Amino acid sequence: MIKGMTGFGSADISFGKIKGGIEIKSQNHRYFDIVYYLPPGMSALEGLVRDFVNGQLERGRIMVSLKITDKPLQNISFNKDAVREYLRYTKILKTDFDLSGELKVSDLIRLPGVVEAREVVLEADEIWPAVKKGLDVALKSLVAMRVREGKALSKDMADILKRMTAEIKKIDARTKAILRDKKKTLSKEEFLSLQKGNDISEELTRLAHYIEEFKKHLQASGGVGKKLDFVAQEMQRETNTIGSKVQDRDVSNAVIALKSKIEKLREQAQNIE
């Protein structure tokens, strides 16, 4: 079954005390194009994310956002050697200058070099398993949405193909009626010349074939959007030929109707993976 290219999925991730979330969105695009919104220092994840997403999505503009919502802001450590030095010099000062008073803990932790606070740095290779798990959950939700869109598009396009078949039958019936009428009034040579010039049997046969080919692609799995667009282009070419061969108002109206429907098929093909 065909899939559309519009979708959304999200998932929570956790890695020890680190928590966050992943969002993945997809829109129409001619090719596979991915954009990343990652926290600072996480650029090393881009290749891993791309390969993982590309394993499930063939086409579309993909936006992957990773946000860290909760993590230890700092690793705090105490320099005991520095504390010992401060206390040693305190005793020396008290003795040499006959001073009184004691250093409190609150005084000590404000002294340079006693407390060191270092920002927690996330390593891409360490967090990747959690990110991969979240991506898998988010992608399943996104793909399910694209499948639902594909079903709606398939139904709409099948209806268009049905109406195209009706227009083709009109053209076939009208061209036969024209030849019957002209046969009564034209000489044999004139009639044969007209018949040859207005012969669109091959074009009608190919159009019917392309309609069946289009239907088959609608039932196929994987990326078929480009194939559908190509088949629609061939439909357009055959329809143009019919319009140029048969100069009749009713046929021209049917040709215009066919072109309009084929254009709708091409527009819808742009929405299919």
N, C-alpha and C positions, 0 to 999 in steps of 0.2 A: 504494500500500500504506500502511495506517495506521502511525503511529508512536506509541510510548509516550512518557512524559514523564520517565523516569528515565535519566540518562546521566552520563558523566564523560569529560573529555578534558584533555590537558595538552600543553604544548610548551615548548621552551627558546627564549629570545630573546637576541639580541645586538645591541649598538649601539656600535660602536667598542670601547672598553675596558669598556663596561658590559655585564654579563650578568645574566640573570634567568630567570624561568619564569612561565608562565601556567597556571592551573588553572580549569576551568569545570565546574560541576556543575548538574544540573537535577533537580527533583522535581515531584511533582504539584501543580498549582495551577489554580484556576478561570480565572485570567487570565494575562497575561504580566506577570511581576513579576521585576525584576532587582535584585540586591544587589551592591555593589562592595566589594572589599577592596583598596585601592590604597595605594601608598606616599605619604608626606606630600608635598604639592605637586602631586599628580597628579589632583586632582579635575576638572581641565579635560578629562580623558579620558572622563569618565562619559557624556556625550552621544554621543561617537564610538563608544564601546563598545556602548551601547544600540542605536544605529541599525544597527551591523554585526551584532550578535547577533539583533536582531529581524528582520533580513532573511532569517534561516535558521530561526528558531524562532518559532512562533506562540503557544505557550502553555506555561506551567510557571513554577515558581519557579527563577530562574537565579541562581547565585552565581559571580561572576567574581573571581578572586584574582590579583593581579599582585605578584610579589616580585622585588626587586632583590637578587641574591646576591653580586655582585662589581662594584665601581666604585671609581675613584680617590677616596679619602676626602677629600683636600685638594689644592688648588693652592697650591704653595709659591713664594714670590717673595722676592728679596733686595733690600733698599733700599740701593743703593750710596752714595747721597748721605749716608745716615745713617752708614755705615761711614767715609766720608771725614771727616765731622765728628768722630766719635769719635777717629780717628787724629790729626786736627789738634789737638784738645784734649789728647790724650795727649802730643804733642810740647811743647805749651805748658806743661803741668804738669811735665814732666821738666825743662824749662829753668828755669822759675820757682822750682821747689822742689828742684832738684838731685836728682831721683829717677832710679832705674835700672829696667831691666826692659822687656820688650816685651809688647804684647797678642798673645795667640795667637788662632787662628781659633776655637777652642772658647770662648774668652772673648767674642769678638765676637758670635757667633751667639746668645749668651744675653742680650745687651744689648737693652733695649727698642727696638722699631722697626726692628731689623735684619732679622729674618725675619718674614714675614707668611704665615700659613696660612689659606686660605679654603676653606670646605666647597664641594664640587662640587654645584651645583644642577642637577637635571634639568629640562629644559623639556618640557612635555607635547607640543607640536607637533613637537619634534625626535625624540622617541622613538616617536611614534605609528606611523610606518611599520613599525617592528620589532614593536610590539605587535599591529598589525593582521595581520601575517604569522603571528605566533604564535597569535592568536585563530583564524585560518582553519584552521590545522592542528589545534588543540584541538577546534574545533567539528565538524570532519569525523569525528573519533574519537567525539565525543559523539553525533552524529546517527546514526552506524553502530550504536551501542549502542541508541539509541531505536528504530531500525528493527527490530533483532532482538527487542526487547521487543514491538513492534507485531505481528510475525509470531506470536509465542507467544500474545498476547492474541486475535488474529484467529482462530487455530485453536480456542482455548477457546470463544470466543463463537459460532463456527460450529457447534460441537458442541451448545451450549445451544439454538441456533435449531432444530437438527435434532430435539432432544428436545421442544421446544415444538410443533413440527409434529405429532409423534406424539400429544401431549396434545390438540391441537385435533381430530385425527381421532377420538380417543376420545369427546370431547364431542359431536361431530357424530353419531357412530354411536349414542351413548346417547340423545340427544334424539329421534332418529328412532325408536328402539326404544320409547321412552316413548309417543310419539304412536301408534304401531301398537297397543300394548297398550291404551291408553286409548280408542282408537276402537272397540274391541270392547265396552266396558262403558258408555260415555257416550252420551247422546243427541246428535243432530246439532248442536244449538245449544251444548250443553256442550262438545262436542269442538271446535267452531269457536272458542269463547271460549278454551279451553285452548291451542289451536294458535296463536292470535294472541298470547296472553300469553307463550308459550314460544318465540316466533319469534326465534331468534338468528342467522339466516342473514346478516344485515348485519354483525353483530359478528364472526362467524367470517370473513367475506370481508375485512373491514378488518384483522383480525389477520393473515391470510395475506398481505395486501398489505404490512403493516408489516414482516413478517419478510423479504419480498423487498427492501423498501426498506433495511432494516438490512444485508442482505447486500451491496447495492450500495455503501453507504457504507464497508463494510469493505474494499472494493477500491479506494476513492478515494484520491487523494493530498491532501496538505495537512491542515489542522486540521478534523477531523470529530467530535471528542469531544462537543462540545455538541449537534451534530445527532443523534448516536446517543442521547444522553441524552433528547432531546426525543421521538424515535421510541419509546423505551422507555416514556416517560410515557404516550404514546398507547396503547401495548399494554396498560399497566396499567389505563387507563380502560375499554377495551373488555372486558377480562377481568372487571373489577368489575361491569360491566353484565350480562355472562353469568351471573355468580354470583347476581345479584339476580333475574334472570328465571326461571332454572330451579332449582327446589327439589328436588334429588335428590342422594343421598349420593355416587354415583359421579361425577356432574358436579361436585359440590362438591370432591371429592378432586382431580379434574383441574384445577379452578380454582385450588386451593391450590398445586398443583404448578407451574402456569403462573406464578402470582404470585412464587413462590420463584425461578424461573428468570429472570423479568423483573428482579427485584431484583438478581440476580447480574449481569445485563447492565448495569444502571445503575451498579453498583459498578465494573465493569470499564471503563465509559465514562469514569469519573473518572480513569482511568490513561492515557487516550488524548489525544494532542495535539488 
